[in-house]
Amino acid sequence: MDIGTFLLILAFSYGIGVFWYDLLPGQLSSQTWRAAAYPFAAIVIAEAWLPYGPAVGGLHITSAVIAALIGVIIDWIVYTYRHPAMVAAPELRVSAASTH
């Protein structure tokens, strides 16, 4: 892989990651490069296993767009699992020590 192809994949993964995050009901992360991490990994895997469509700069655009969407969905699931939504009202529990 050439350095130019690497930089193209990096820039494309960030741009398409922000695009997909804005279209999906998820929220864009406050960490700038998190928007590129999962799409980048998915694009690299797609380029290795399923290069499909026209290539620009060594990057197959169709595979990259689909892989980035899958990467954003995976990141959205991971982020939702690790950081659940805020609780609307706290539960009131009586501790076992105070019931005696």
Secondary structure, 3 states (H helix, E strand, C coil): CCHHHHHHHHHHHHHHHHHHHHHCCCCCCCCCCHHHHHHHHHHHHHHHHCCCCCEECCEEHHHHHHHHHHHHHHHHHHHHHHCCCCCCCCCCCCCCHHHC
